């Protein structure tokens, strides 16, 4: 479902590939993993993110290719 300005929110899971992007290709092995579970930052930036995002949560900015593979690009405070 498209929210606004290119922002999308997931609407559920399904076993079959959707007919059109955007979609995330994930794997389930007791936990659902989509390849965007980790975000690496410098030590100084990590401390700042921990303070800011720990209280309010975050919105993840990801890039998704046509095959559903995702890369975590940035984290933004809510």
BELUR-V846405 format. One record per residue. N is the residue number from 1. PHI is phi in radians with two decimals (NA if undefined). Layout:
{{N,PHI} {N,PHI}}
This chain:
{{1,NA} {2,-1.49} {3,-1.60} {4,-2.98} {5,0.96} {6,1.44} {7,-1.65} {8,-2.07} {9,-2.19} {10,-1.06} {11,-2.12} {12,2.39} {13,-2.12} {14,-2.70} {15,-1.42} {16,-1.68} {17,-1.14} {18,-1.12} {19,-1.30} {20,-2.56} {21,-1.24} {22,-1.49} {23,-2.69} {24,-1.82} {25,-1.60} {26,-2.15} {27,-2.20} {28,-2.06} {29,-2.40} {30,1.67} {31,-2.38} {32,-1.50} {33,-2.21} {34,-2.07} {35,1.47} {36,-2.22} {37,-1.43} {38,-2.18} {39,-2.33} {40,-1.81} {41,-2.46} {42,-1.08} {43,-1.03} {44,-1.14} {45,-1.19} {46,-1.10} {47,-1.10} {48,-1.09} {49,-1.06} {50,-1.03} {51,-1.15} {52,-1.24} {53,-1.45} {54,-1.10} {55,-1.47} {56,-1.88} {57,1.45} {58,-2.56} {59,-1.96} {60,-1.59} {61,-1.75} {62,-2.18} {63,-1.90} {64,-2.20} {65,-1.49} {66,-1.11} {67,-1.64} {68,1.55} {69,-1.39} {70,-2.04} {71,-2.29} {72,-1.36} {73,-1.73} {74,-2.80} {75,-2.10} {76,-2.18} {77,-1.09} {78,-1.29}}
